[in-house]
Amino acid sequence: MKKLLTLIFAITLITNIFSQEKLSEGPFNQLIIRGVTLINGNGAPPRGPIDIVVENNKIVKIQVVGYPGVAINENKRPKLKQGGKELDCTGMYLMPGFVDMHGHIGGVSQGADYDYVFKLWMAHGITTVREPSGRGVDWALDLKRKSEKNEIIAPRVFAYTGFGQSSGSFNPLNDAPISTPEQARKWVRANAERGADGIKFFGAAPEIMAAALDENKKLGLRSACHHAQLDVARWNVLNSARAGLTSMEHWYGLPEALFDDKTVQDYPLDYNYQNEQDRFEEAGKLWKQAAKPYSEHWNNVMNELISLDFTLDPTFNIYEASRDLQRARRAEWHEDYTLPSLWEFYQPSKISHGSYWHDWGTEQEVAWRENYKLWMTFVNEYKNRGGRVTTGSDSGFIFQLYGFAYVRELELLREAGFHPLEIIRSATLNGAEALGMDSKIGTVEVGKLADFAIVEENPLQNLKVLYGTGAVKLTEDNEVVRVGGVKYTIKDGIIFDAKALLKDVKTTVAKQKEKENYIIKQPGVKN
C-alpha cells in the first residue's frame, strides 16, 4: 500500500508539473521579447519595433530596433545569452501588466476559489491585484506569499483588510466591535504588524474613522473606502480625504460631499437598507441630488480632493447591470467561463449581495443611465485636472466576471471621455502609484519588474481585443473571425500562455456543469 501511494503521488506530481508547463514557462536568466510595439503606460504614444531584455526579473534594456515596414538589421539587435529565452512577438503590442485596484479573490457564496479567479485575471493581462477585504488577512497574506514565490499561478497581491475584521488567528480585539478611537488605533496597529498592505473601510462614526485613518497614516499604510449609506450622512468622501484616506471605491460618499441643498439622501419613507432593491434603486437617483457639474461647490470639492492627492477608483462596470440588466446577463463569456455556483449567486435573491433584481425595469435603468452621465462627467474632469483615476473591477458580483469585467471597465472609461492612452495609464501607472509601487511596476522602464501584457491586435483602436473572447471582425475575404485576446501575460519574468489559462478555466467550468448536469438557467424559464 505504501508503494502504491508513493506511485500515485509521483504520478500526480508529474501530471501537475506537465500541466504547469503547458500554462507557463520560466523564469529565465535572460528573456528577450522581440519586435513589439510598446504602449508604455505613461501616456506616451506607441513606438516600435522594440526589443525588451529582461534578466532575473528586471528590465535591463529597451532597444528600438528599426522602423515600421522596414526590415530589421539583425546585427543591431540585443544578443541572446546562453540559456536565455527568445520570445518572438513581432508585430504585437506590449503594455505593462494591468493593475486591478478592486479585486475580491473569489468568495464562498459564489463558489469561486482563488485558482479559478487568478487564472481569469492572469488570462486578461492582470498582474497585480489589490484585494479590498475578503476572507481575512491570514488567507490573503498566504496567497500573497505564494504568489511572490511563484508557487501558484497568481498576480501579485496587495491585501487591504476590512476595517474591524477578525479572522483565523488575527483577532486583536477578541471579537469585540470597534466602538472607541482607542480600539480603532489598536486594531490598525495590529493589522500593520500582521503584514497587511492597508485597510478597506466601509464607514464608521466620525471619531473612529478619524482615529483609524490617523493611525494608519502614521504607520505609512494606504487605505480605501466604500462609503456605505449607514455612515455617509456624517462622514463623506471629503471628510475621509481630509483625515488621510488615500483612495475611494465606487462613488458612494462623493455625491453626498456635493450636496448643496440637503445633508441626507432623499430616501423614500418606506426605504429599508436591508432590501437591496431599495438600496440600489435609490442609489441610481443620487447623482441628480448633487451640485450641478462645474458649479462652484462641484468645483471646490473636486479641486480639494485633487490637492490632497486623492485617488478615485470608480469601478463603473460593477453597476452596469443597473442600467442594462439584459446586456450584463447575456454577456457571451458566461456560457463557457462562469461557474454554475456563481451564476446561481447572480440570480434574484433577498439574501445574496448584489442580486437585487426583485422587480427591476425600464424606470430603474433610465435613472441609472442619467446617474452614469453625471458620475462620468465628474471622473473625466477629475482626470483632466490632474487627479488620479485607477481601474478596478469588483468582479464576482452583479453578473461581472473576473478578468472580463476588468476589460469592460476599460471600455467604460472610454465612454466617460478618456483617451485610450489615458485608459492604459489608469490601468497601469496610476494603479502602481496608488499602491506606492510605481518604482517597480506600472511602466516599462529599465530597472522595473518584468510584468507585461502582450496582445496581437492594437488595443488602442479597439479595447475589445483585450477580452478573452476577443473581438469579431470581417476579413477582406468576407470571413467572420475572432481576433485578439491577450496572447502572453508575463509576471515576474515568467511567461504565461493567456489562451491556455482560459482553456483551463473553460475545462473546469465544463466539468462542474457535467457533474451537476447543469445548464445556464434564466429566471422564469423552464429548461
Rosetta blueprint (number, residue, H / E / L):
1 M L
2 K H
3 K H
4 L H
5 L H
6 T H
7 L H
8 I H
9 F H
10 A H
11 I H
12 T H
13 L H
14 I H
15 T H
16 N H
17 I H
18 F H
19 S H
20 Q H
21 E H
22 K H
23 L H
24 S E
25 E E
26 G L
27 P L
28 F L
29 N L
30 Q L
31 L E
32 I E
33 I E
34 R E
35 G E
36 V E
37 T E
38 L E
39 I L
40 N L
41 G L
42 N L
43 G L
44 A L
45 P L
46 P L
47 R E
48 G E
49 P E
50 I E
51 D E
52 I E
53 V E
54 V E
55 E E
56 N L
57 N L
58 K E
59 I E
60 V E
61 K E
62 I E
63 Q E
64 V E
65 V L
66 G L
67 Y L
68 P L
69 G L
70 V L
71 A L
72 I L
73 N L
74 E H
75 N H
76 K H
77 R L
78 P L
79 K L
80 L L
81 K L
82 Q L
83 G L
84 G L
85 K E
86 E E
87 L E
88 D E
89 C L
90 T L
91 G L
92 M L
93 Y E
94 L E
95 M E
96 P E
97 G L
98 F E
99 V E
100 D E
101 M L
102 H L
103 G L
104 H L
105 I L
106 G L
107 G E
108 V L
109 S L
110 Q L
111 G L
112 A E
113 D L
114 Y H
115 D H
116 Y H
117 V H
118 F H
119 K H
120 L H
121 W H
122 M H
123 A H
124 H L
125 G L
126 I E
127 T E
128 T E
129 V E
130 R E
131 E E
132 P E
133 S L
134 G L
135 R L
136 G L
137 V H
138 D H
139 W H
140 A H
141 L H
142 D H
143 L H
144 K H
145 R H
146 K H
147 S H
148 E H
149 K L
150 N L
151 E L
152 I L
153 I L
154 A L
155 P L
156 R E
157 V E
158 F E
159 A E
160 Y E
161 T E
162 G E
163 F L
164 G L
165 Q L
166 S L
167 S E
168 G L
169 S L
170 F E
171 N L
172 P L
173 L L
174 N L
175 D L
176 A L
177 P L
178 I L
179 S L
180 T L
181 P H
182 E H
183 Q H
184 A H
185 R H
186 K H
187 W H
188 V H
189 R H
190 A H
191 N H
192 A H
193 E H
194 R H
195 G L
196 A L
197 D L
198 G E
199 I E
200 K E
201 F E
202 F L
203 G L
204 A L
205 A L
206 P H
207 E H
208 I H
209 M H
210 A H
211 A H
212 A H
213 L H
214 D H
215 E H
216 N H
217 K H
218 K H
219 L L
220 G L
221 L L
222 R E
223 S E
224 A E
225 C E
226 H L
227 H L
228 A L
229 Q H
230 L H
231 D H
232 V H
233 A L
234 R L
235 W L
236 N L
237 V H
238 L H
239 N H
240 S H
241 A H
242 R H
243 A H
244 G L
245 L L
246 T L
247 S E
248 M E
249 E E
250 H L
251 W L
252 Y L
253 G L
254 L H
255 P H
256 E H
257 A H
258 L L
259 F L
260 D L
261 D L
262 K L
263 T L
264 V L
265 Q L
266 D L
267 Y L
268 P L
269 L L
270 D L
271 Y L
272 N L
273 Y L
274 Q L
275 N L
276 E H
277 Q H
278 D H
279 R H
280 F H
281 E H
282 E H
283 A H
284 G L
285 K L
286 L L
287 W H
288 K H
289 Q H
290 A L
291 A L
292 K L
293 P L
294 Y L
295 S L
296 E H
297 H H
298 W H
299 N H
300 N H
301 V H
302 M H
303 N H
304 E H
305 L H
306 I H
307 S H
308 L L
309 D L
310 F L
311 T E
312 L E
313 D E
314 P L
315 T L
316 F H
317 N H
318 I H
319 Y H
320 E H
321 A H
322 S H
323 R H
324 D L
325 L H
326 Q H
327 R H
328 A H
329 R H
330 R L
331 A L
332 E L
333 W L
334 H H
335 E H
336 D H
337 Y H
338 T L
339 L L
340 P H
341 S H
342 L H
343 W H
344 E H
345 F H
346 Y H
347 Q L
348 P L
349 S L
350 K L
351 I L
352 S L
353 H L
354 G L
355 S L
356 Y L
357 W L
358 H L
359 D L
360 W L
361 G L
362 T H
363 E H
364 Q H
365 E H
366 V H
367 A H
368 W H
369 R H
370 E H
371 N H
372 Y H
373 K H
374 L H
375 W H
376 M H
377 T H
378 F H
379 V H
380 N H
381 E H
382 Y H
383 K H
384 N H
385 R L
386 G L
387 G L
388 R E
389 V E
390 T L
391 T L
392 G L
393 S L
394 D L
395 S L
396 G L
397 F L
398 I L
399 F L
400 Q L
401 L L
402 Y L
403 G L
404 F H
405 A H
406 Y H
407 V H
408 R H
409 E H
410 L H
411 E H
412 L H
413 L H
414 R H
415 E H
416 A H
417 G L
418 F L
419 H L
420 P H
421 L H
422 E H
423 I H
424 I H
425 R H
426 S H
427 A H
428 T L
429 L H
430 N H
431 G H
432 A H
433 E H
434 A H
435 L H
436 G L
437 M L
438 D L
439 S L
440 K L
441 I L
442 G L
443 T L
444 V L
445 E L
446 V L
447 G L
448 K L
449 L E
450 A L
451 D L
452 F E
453 A E
454 I E
455 V E
456 E L
457 E L
458 N L
459 P L
460 L L
461 Q L
462 N L
463 L H
464 K H
465 V H
466 L H
467 Y L
468 G L
469 T L
470 G L
471 A E
472 V E
473 K E
474 L E
475 T L
476 E L
477 D L
478 N L
479 E L
480 V E
481 V E
482 R E
483 V E
484 G L
485 G L
486 V E
487 K E
488 Y E
489 T E
490 I E
491 K E
492 D L
493 G L
494 I E
495 I E
496 F E
497 D E
498 A H
499 K H
500 A H
501 L H
502 L H
503 K H
504 D H
505 V H
506 K H
507 T H
508 T H
509 V H
510 A H
511 K H
512 Q H
513 K H
514 E H
515 K H
516 E H
517 N L
518 Y L
519 I L
520 I L
521 K L
522 Q L
523 P L
524 G L
525 V L
526 K L
527 N L
